[in-house]
Structures are given as C-alpha cells and as structure tokens.
Amino acid sequence: MYSYLLSLEKHTRREVLLYRLARIIFVSLICLGIHPRTALVKLRGVWQYLSQKRNAKID
C-alpha cells in the first residue's frame, strides 16, 4: 500500500491521491470486521505513508 501511494503521489494529481487515500481508509475501516488482517495491513501502509510525509515536512 505504501508503494502504491508513493506511485500515486509521483504520477497523478493531488486530488486523485487524496481521493484514493480517503477511499482506502474508508473501505479498510468498513472491512475490519470482515477481513481484519487485510484491512489492518492497508491501514498500516497508509499510516507509514502519512508518517513519512510528516517526517519529510519536519526535516
């Protein structure tokens, strides 16, 4: 998921990245009860991406 978000960041407009990011988070939260392992992996990838972006702003 992390590499997918990095690829979107590089090759698409910001609006597309934000839409896909919001959709991934929303669908993962819904799927927590059905497929918890998959949903958690996706959320962990999103968290890693957002943490990396936050750290890049601090540096």
PDB file of N, CA, C and O in Angstrom, chain B, residues numbered from 101:
ATOM      1  N   MET B 101       0.822  -1.173   0.000  1.00  0.00           N
ATOM      2  CA  MET B 101       0.000   0.000   0.000  1.00  0.00           C
ATOM      3  C   MET B 101       0.877   1.253   0.000  1.00  0.00           C
ATOM      4  O   MET B 101       0.583   2.235  -0.681  1.00  0.00           O
ATOM      5  N   TYR B 102       1.953   1.196   0.774  1.00  0.00           N
ATOM      6  CA  TYR B 102       2.860   2.333   0.864  1.00  0.00           C
ATOM      7  C   TYR B 102       3.429   2.684  -0.515  1.00  0.00           C
ATOM      8  O   TYR B 102       3.433   3.852  -0.907  1.00  0.00           O
ATOM      9  N   SER B 103       3.903   1.690  -1.239  1.00  0.00           N
ATOM     10  CA  SER B 103       4.495   1.951  -2.557  1.00  0.00           C
ATOM     11  C   SER B 103       3.433   2.414  -3.550  1.00  0.00           C
ATOM     12  O   SER B 103       3.720   3.225  -4.430  1.00  0.00           O
ATOM     13  N   TYR B 104       2.214   1.908  -3.416  1.00  0.00           N
ATOM     14  CA  TYR B 104       1.111   2.344  -4.270  1.00  0.00           C
ATOM     15  C   TYR B 104       0.845   3.833  -4.060  1.00  0.00           C
ATOM     16  O   TYR B 104       0.657   4.573  -5.025  1.00  0.00           O
ATOM     17  N   LEU B 105       0.830   4.272  -2.806  1.00  0.00           N
ATOM     18  CA  LEU B 105       0.594   5.685  -2.514  1.00  0.00           C
ATOM     19  C   LEU B 105       1.752   6.559  -2.999  1.00  0.00           C
ATOM     20  O   LEU B 105       1.531   7.669  -3.484  1.00  0.00           O
ATOM     21  N   LEU B 106       2.978   6.065  -2.869  1.00  0.00           N
ATOM     22  CA  LEU B 106       4.117   6.815  -3.398  1.00  0.00           C
ATOM     23  C   LEU B 106       4.022   6.957  -4.914  1.00  0.00           C
ATOM     24  O   LEU B 106       4.333   8.014  -5.462  1.00  0.00           O
ATOM     25  N   SER B 107       3.599   5.908  -5.581  1.00  0.00           N
ATOM     26  CA  SER B 107       3.439   5.951  -7.026  1.00  0.00           C
ATOM     27  C   SER B 107       2.345   6.942  -7.427  1.00  0.00           C
ATOM     28  O   SER B 107       2.509   7.705  -8.379  1.00  0.00           O
ATOM     29  N   LEU B 108       1.237   6.926  -6.701  1.00  0.00           N
ATOM     30  CA  LEU B 108       0.173   7.893  -6.977  1.00  0.00           C
ATOM     31  C   LEU B 108       0.670   9.322  -6.778  1.00  0.00           C
ATOM     32  O   LEU B 108       0.361  10.211  -7.571  1.00  0.00           O
ATOM     33  N   GLU B 109       1.425   9.529  -5.735  1.00  0.00           N
ATOM     34  CA  GLU B 109       1.954  10.857  -5.447  1.00  0.00           C
ATOM     35  C   GLU B 109       2.830  11.358  -6.602  1.00  0.00           C
ATOM     36  O   GLU B 109       2.795  12.537  -6.952  1.00  0.00           O
ATOM     37  N   LYS B 110       3.596  10.469  -7.173  1.00  0.00           N
ATOM     38  CA  LYS B 110       4.533  10.843  -8.230  1.00  0.00           C
ATOM     39  C   LYS B 110       3.846  11.044  -9.575  1.00  0.00           C
ATOM     40  O   LYS B 110       4.228  11.937 -10.332  1.00  0.00           O
ATOM     41  N   HIS B 111       2.831  10.222  -9.887  1.00  0.00           N
ATOM     42  CA  HIS B 111       2.298  10.178 -11.246  1.00  0.00           C
ATOM     43  C   HIS B 111       0.898  10.748 -11.429  1.00  0.00           C
ATOM     44  O   HIS B 111       0.394  10.764 -12.552  1.00  0.00           O
ATOM     45  N   THR B 112       0.253  11.215 -10.367  1.00  0.00           N
ATOM     46  CA  THR B 112      -1.103  11.734 -10.520  1.00  0.00           C
ATOM     47  C   THR B 112      -1.217  13.112  -9.880  1.00  0.00           C
ATOM     48  O   THR B 112      -0.298  13.602  -9.224  1.00  0.00           O
ATOM     49  N   ARG B 113      -2.377  13.713 -10.098  1.00  0.00           N
ATOM     50  CA  ARG B 113      -2.651  14.998  -9.460  1.00  0.00           C
ATOM     51  C   ARG B 113      -2.942  14.777  -7.984  1.00  0.00           C
ATOM     52  O   ARG B 113      -3.285  13.673  -7.562  1.00  0.00           O
ATOM     53  N   ARG B 114      -2.802  15.823  -7.223  1.00  0.00           N
ATOM     54  CA  ARG B 114      -3.021  15.753  -5.778  1.00  0.00           C
ATOM     55  C   ARG B 114      -4.455  15.326  -5.436  1.00  0.00           C
ATOM     56  O   ARG B 114      -4.675  14.585  -4.478  1.00  0.00           O
ATOM     57  N   GLU B 115      -5.423  15.799  -6.223  1.00  0.00           N
ATOM     58  CA  GLU B 115      -6.830  15.447  -5.975  1.00  0.00           C
ATOM     59  C   GLU B 115      -7.051  13.938  -6.079  1.00  0.00           C
ATOM     60  O   GLU B 115      -7.789  13.353  -5.287  1.00  0.00           O
ATOM     61  N   VAL B 116      -6.410  13.325  -7.057  1.00  0.00           N
ATOM     62  CA  VAL B 116      -6.530  11.876  -7.243  1.00  0.00           C
ATOM     63  C   VAL B 116      -5.910  11.151  -6.051  1.00  0.00           C
ATOM     64  O   VAL B 116      -6.491  10.194  -5.537  1.00  0.00           O
ATOM     65  N   LEU B 117      -4.754  11.593  -5.616  1.00  0.00           N
ATOM     66  CA  LEU B 117      -4.091  10.984  -4.465  1.00  0.00           C
ATOM     67  C   LEU B 117      -4.975  11.081  -3.224  1.00  0.00           C
ATOM     68  O   LEU B 117      -5.148  10.096  -2.507  1.00  0.00           O
ATOM     69  N   LEU B 118      -5.532  12.256  -2.969  1.00  0.00           N
ATOM     70  CA  LEU B 118      -6.377  12.437  -1.786  1.00  0.00           C
ATOM     71  C   LEU B 118      -7.639  11.591  -1.866  1.00  0.00           C
ATOM     72  O   LEU B 118      -8.065  11.019  -0.863  1.00  0.00           O
ATOM     73  N   TYR B 119      -8.243  11.505  -3.049  1.00  0.00           N
ATOM     74  CA  TYR B 119      -9.434  10.675  -3.223  1.00  0.00           C
ATOM     75  C   TYR B 119      -9.116   9.207  -2.943  1.00  0.00           C
ATOM     76  O   TYR B 119      -9.843   8.547  -2.200  1.00  0.00           O
ATOM     77  N   ARG B 120      -8.046   8.699  -3.527  1.00  0.00           N
ATOM     78  CA  ARG B 120      -7.673   7.286  -3.338  1.00  0.00           C
ATOM     79  C   ARG B 120      -7.299   7.012  -1.879  1.00  0.00           C
ATOM     80  O   ARG B 120      -7.643   5.964  -1.333  1.00  0.00           O
ATOM     81  N   LEU B 121      -6.600   7.950  -1.256  1.00  0.00           N
ATOM     82  CA  LEU B 121      -6.217   7.800   0.142  1.00  0.00           C
ATOM     83  C   LEU B 121      -7.464   7.723   1.030  1.00  0.00           C
ATOM     84  O   LEU B 121      -7.560   6.855   1.897  1.00  0.00           O
ATOM     85  N   ALA B 122      -8.399   8.621   0.813  1.00  0.00           N
ATOM     86  CA  ALA B 122      -9.644   8.613   1.589  1.00  0.00           C
ATOM     87  C   ALA B 122     -10.432   7.327   1.343  1.00  0.00           C
ATOM     88  O   ALA B 122     -10.992   6.750   2.276  1.00  0.00           O
ATOM     89  N   ARG B 123     -10.475   6.884   0.102  1.00  0.00           N
ATOM     90  CA  ARG B 123     -11.217   5.665  -0.224  1.00  0.00           C
ATOM     91  C   ARG B 123     -10.580   4.434   0.422  1.00  0.00           C
ATOM     92  O   ARG B 123     -11.287   3.569   0.937  1.00  0.00           O
ATOM     93  N   ILE B 124      -9.259   4.354   0.395  1.00  0.00           N
ATOM     94  CA  ILE B 124      -8.554   3.230   1.017  1.00  0.00           C
ATOM     95  C   ILE B 124      -8.845   3.191   2.517  1.00  0.00           C
ATOM     96  O   ILE B 124      -9.121   2.127   3.070  1.00  0.00           O
ATOM     97  N   ILE B 125      -8.782   4.342   3.170  1.00  0.00           N
ATOM     98  CA  ILE B 125      -9.055   4.398   4.609  1.00  0.00           C
ATOM     99  C   ILE B 125     -10.489   3.999   4.894  1.00  0.00           C
ATOM    100  O   ILE B 125     -10.740   3.192   5.789  1.00  0.00           O
ATOM    101  N   PHE B 126     -11.432   4.551   4.149  1.00  0.00           N
ATOM    102  CA  PHE B 126     -12.848   4.275   4.363  1.00  0.00           C
ATOM    103  C   PHE B 126     -13.171   2.792   4.177  1.00  0.00           C
ATOM    104  O   PHE B 126     -13.823   2.184   5.025  1.00  0.00           O
ATOM    105  N   VAL B 127     -12.720   2.224   3.079  1.00  0.00           N
ATOM    106  CA  VAL B 127     -13.007   0.814   2.794  1.00  0.00           C
ATOM    107  C   VAL B 127     -12.316  -0.097   3.807  1.00  0.00           C
ATOM    108  O   VAL B 127     -12.886  -1.110   4.211  1.00  0.00           O
ATOM    109  N   SER B 128     -11.110   0.245   4.219  1.00  0.00           N
ATOM    110  CA  SER B 128     -10.395  -0.571   5.203  1.00  0.00           C
ATOM    111  C   SER B 128     -11.119  -0.569   6.544  1.00  0.00           C
ATOM    112  O   SER B 128     -11.206  -1.604   7.206  1.00  0.00           O
ATOM    113  N   LEU B 129     -11.636   0.580   6.944  1.00  0.00           N
ATOM    114  CA  LEU B 129     -12.377   0.647   8.211  1.00  0.00           C
ATOM    115  C   LEU B 129     -13.657  -0.183   8.151  1.00  0.00           C
ATOM    116  O   LEU B 129     -14.029  -0.828   9.131  1.00  0.00           O
ATOM    117  N   ILE B 130     -14.322  -0.164   7.014  1.00  0.00           N
ATOM    118  CA  ILE B 130     -15.533  -0.973   6.849  1.00  0.00           C
ATOM    119  C   ILE B 130     -15.194  -2.467   6.878  1.00  0.00           C
ATOM    120  O   ILE B 130     -15.942  -3.265   7.443  1.00  0.00           O
ATOM    121  N   CYS B 131     -14.078  -2.837   6.274  1.00  0.00           N
ATOM    122  CA  CYS B 131     -13.692  -4.249   6.151  1.00  0.00           C
ATOM    123  C   CYS B 131     -13.032  -4.817   7.409  1.00  0.00           C
ATOM    124  O   CYS B 131     -12.717  -6.006   7.445  1.00  0.00           O
ATOM    125  N   LEU B 132     -12.820  -4.007   8.424  1.00  0.00           N
ATOM    126  CA  LEU B 132     -12.158  -4.513   9.638  1.00  0.00           C
ATOM    127  C   LEU B 132     -12.880  -5.720  10.232  1.00  0.00           C
ATOM    128  O   LEU B 132     -12.234  -6.650  10.716  1.00  0.00           O
ATOM    129  N   GLY B 133     -14.190  -5.714  10.201  1.00  0.00           N
ATOM    130  CA  GLY B 133     -14.944  -6.835  10.759  1.00  0.00           C
ATOM    131  C   GLY B 133     -14.974  -8.060   9.865  1.00  0.00           C
ATOM    132  O   GLY B 133     -15.133  -9.180  10.350  1.00  0.00           O
ATOM    133  N   ILE B 134     -14.824  -7.860   8.573  1.00  0.00           N
ATOM    134  CA  ILE B 134     -14.939  -8.962   7.610  1.00  0.00           C
ATOM    135  C   ILE B 134     -13.579  -9.595   7.329  1.00  0.00           C
ATOM    136  O   ILE B 134     -13.418 -10.812   7.408  1.00  0.00           O
ATOM    137  N   HIS B 135     -12.608  -8.751   7.000  1.00  0.00           N
ATOM    138  CA  HIS B 135     -11.247  -9.199   6.680  1.00  0.00           C
ATOM    139  C   HIS B 135     -10.256  -8.382   7.508  1.00  0.00           C
ATOM    140  O   HIS B 135      -9.580  -7.504   6.970  1.00  0.00           O
ATOM    141  N   PRO B 136     -10.162  -8.658   8.793  1.00  0.00           N
ATOM    142  CA  PRO B 136      -9.349  -7.798   9.663  1.00  0.00           C
ATOM    143  C   PRO B 136      -7.870  -7.754   9.295  1.00  0.00           C
ATOM    144  O   PRO B 136      -7.253  -6.692   9.378  1.00  0.00           O
ATOM    145  N   ARG B 137      -7.295  -8.865   8.896  1.00  0.00           N
ATOM    146  CA  ARG B 137      -5.860  -8.882   8.587  1.00  0.00           C
ATOM    147  C   ARG B 137      -5.552  -7.994   7.379  1.00  0.00           C
ATOM    148  O   ARG B 137      -4.614  -7.198   7.410  1.00  0.00           O
ATOM    149  N   THR B 138      -6.345  -8.136   6.320  1.00  0.00           N
ATOM    150  CA  THR B 138      -6.147  -7.324   5.115  1.00  0.00           C
ATOM    151  C   THR B 138      -6.369  -5.846   5.410  1.00  0.00           C
ATOM    152  O   THR B 138      -5.594  -4.996   4.972  1.00  0.00           O
ATOM    153  N   ALA B 139      -7.421  -5.546   6.145  1.00  0.00           N
ATOM    154  CA  ALA B 139      -7.725  -4.148   6.471  1.00  0.00           C
ATOM    155  C   ALA B 139      -6.611  -3.523   7.301  1.00  0.00           C
ATOM    156  O   ALA B 139      -6.242  -2.371   7.072  1.00  0.00           O
ATOM    157  N   LEU B 140      -6.079  -4.259   8.249  1.00  0.00           N
ATOM    158  CA  LEU B 140      -5.010  -3.723   9.088  1.00  0.00           C
ATOM    159  C   LEU B 140      -3.726  -3.487   8.299  1.00  0.00           C
ATOM    160  O   LEU B 140      -3.013  -2.514   8.543  1.00  0.00           O
ATOM    161  N   VAL B 141      -3.437  -4.370   7.362  1.00  0.00           N
ATOM    162  CA  VAL B 141      -2.247  -4.196   6.525  1.00  0.00           C
ATOM    163  C   VAL B 141      -2.389  -2.925   5.681  1.00  0.00           C
ATOM    164  O   VAL B 141      -1.432  -2.164   5.535  1.00  0.00           O
ATOM    165  N   LYS B 142      -3.570  -2.702   5.132  1.00  0.00           N
ATOM    166  CA  LYS B 142      -3.795  -1.494   4.337  1.00  0.00           C
ATOM    167  C   LYS B 142      -3.688  -0.247   5.206  1.00  0.00           C
ATOM    168  O   LYS B 142      -3.065   0.735   4.803  1.00  0.00           O
ATOM    169  N   LEU B 143      -4.283  -0.276   6.383  1.00  0.00           N
ATOM    170  CA  LEU B 143      -4.209   0.871   7.287  1.00  0.00           C
ATOM    171  C   LEU B 143      -2.770   1.121   7.746  1.00  0.00           C
ATOM    172  O   LEU B 143      -2.359   2.268   7.915  1.00  0.00           O
ATOM    173  N   ARG B 144      -2.020   0.057   7.945  1.00  0.00           N
ATOM    174  CA  ARG B 144      -0.613   0.199   8.337  1.00  0.00           C
ATOM    175  C   ARG B 144       0.192   0.853   7.209  1.00  0.00           C
ATOM    176  O   ARG B 144       1.066   1.679   7.474  1.00  0.00           O
ATOM    177  N   GLY B 145      -0.092   0.493   5.962  1.00  0.00           N
ATOM    178  CA  GLY B 145       0.577   1.117   4.829  1.00  0.00           C
ATOM    179  C   GLY B 145       0.242   2.593   4.706  1.00  0.00           C
ATOM    180  O   GLY B 145       1.111   3.410   4.404  1.00  0.00           O
ATOM    181  N   VAL B 146      -1.025   2.935   4.940  1.00  0.00           N
ATOM    182  CA  VAL B 146      -1.435   4.338   4.921  1.00  0.00           C
ATOM    183  C   VAL B 146      -0.741   5.099   6.039  1.00  0.00           C
ATOM    184  O   VAL B 146      -0.256   6.211   5.830  1.00  0.00           O
ATOM    185  N   TRP B 147      -0.692   4.500   7.234  1.00  0.00           N
ATOM    186  CA  TRP B 147      -0.026   5.143   8.367  1.00  0.00           C
ATOM    187  C   TRP B 147       1.459   5.370   8.063  1.00  0.00           C
ATOM    188  O   TRP B 147       2.005   6.426   8.383  1.00  0.00           O
ATOM    189  N   GLN B 148       2.097   4.395   7.455  1.00  0.00           N
ATOM    190  CA  GLN B 148       3.507   4.522   7.098  1.00  0.00           C
ATOM    191  C   GLN B 148       3.699   5.662   6.100  1.00  0.00           C
ATOM    192  O   GLN B 148       4.631   6.456   6.234  1.00  0.00           O
ATOM    193  N   TYR B 149       2.824   5.744   5.105  1.00  0.00           N
ATOM    194  CA  TYR B 149       2.909   6.813   4.107  1.00  0.00           C
ATOM    195  C   TYR B 149       2.723   8.186   4.760  1.00  0.00           C
ATOM    196  O   TYR B 149       3.495   9.108   4.498  1.00  0.00           O
ATOM    197  N   LEU B 150       1.706   8.320   5.604  1.00  0.00           N
ATOM    198  CA  LEU B 150       1.441   9.600   6.253  1.00  0.00           C
ATOM    199  C   LEU B 150       2.556   9.980   7.222  1.00  0.00           C
ATOM    200  O   LEU B 150       2.892  11.158   7.345  1.00  0.00           O
ATOM    201  N   SER B 151       3.129   9.001   7.909  1.00  0.00           N
ATOM    202  CA  SER B 151       4.245   9.270   8.818  1.00  0.00           C
ATOM    203  C   SER B 151       5.465   9.752   8.050  1.00  0.00           C
ATOM    204  O   SER B 151       6.166  10.661   8.494  1.00  0.00           O
ATOM    205  N   GLN B 152       5.716   9.146   6.906  1.00  0.00           N
ATOM    206  CA  GLN B 152       6.845   9.545   6.077  1.00  0.00           C
ATOM    207  C   GLN B 152       6.653  10.966   5.583  1.00  0.00           C
ATOM    208  O   GLN B 152       7.608  11.741   5.542  1.00  0.00           O
ATOM    209  N   LYS B 153       5.423  11.321   5.203  1.00  0.00           N
ATOM    210  CA  LYS B 153       5.149  12.676   4.724  1.00  0.00           C
ATOM    211  C   LYS B 153       5.327  13.688   5.854  1.00  0.00           C
ATOM    212  O   LYS B 153       5.861  14.776   5.635  1.00  0.00           O
ATOM    213  N   ARG B 154       4.886  13.339   7.047  1.00  0.00           N
ATOM    214  CA  ARG B 154       5.024  14.234   8.192  1.00  0.00           C
ATOM    215  C   ARG B 154       6.503  14.447   8.538  1.00  0.00           C
ATOM    216  O   ARG B 154       6.928  15.568   8.816  1.00  0.00           O
ATOM    217  N   ASN B 155       7.275  13.366   8.517  1.00  0.00           N
ATOM    218  CA  ASN B 155       8.710  13.465   8.810  1.00  0.00           C
ATOM    219  C   ASN B 155       9.441  14.294   7.757  1.00  0.00           C
ATOM    220  O   ASN B 155      10.395  15.004   8.077  1.00  0.00           O
ATOM    221  N   ALA B 156       8.999  14.206   6.509  1.00  0.00           N
ATOM    222  CA  ALA B 156       9.635  14.979   5.440  1.00  0.00           C
ATOM    223  C   ALA B 156       9.384  16.473   5.640  1.00  0.00           C
ATOM    224  O   ALA B 156      10.245  17.292   5.317  1.00  0.00           O
ATOM    225  N   LYS B 157       8.222  16.832   6.164  1.00  0.00           N
ATOM    226  CA  LYS B 157       7.924  18.241   6.423  1.00  0.00           C
ATOM    227  C   LYS B 157       8.737  18.774   7.580  1.00  0.00           C
ATOM    228  O   LYS B 157       9.114  19.946   7.580  1.00  0.00           O
ATOM    229  N   ILE B 158       9.016  17.935   8.573  1.00  0.00           N
ATOM    230  CA  ILE B 158       9.787  18.362   9.758  1.00  0.00           C
ATOM    231  C   ILE B 158      11.248  18.589   9.389  1.00  0.00           C
ATOM    232  O   ILE B 158      11.878  19.535   9.862  1.00  0.00           O
ATOM    233  N   ASP B 159      11.782  17.706   8.534  1.00  0.00           N
ATOM    234  CA  ASP B 159      13.207  17.805   8.159  1.00  0.00           C
ATOM    235  C   ASP B 159      13.426  18.962   7.292  1.00  0.00           C
ATOM    236  O   ASP B 159      14.556  19.213   6.872  1.00  0.00           O
TER     237      ASP B 159
END
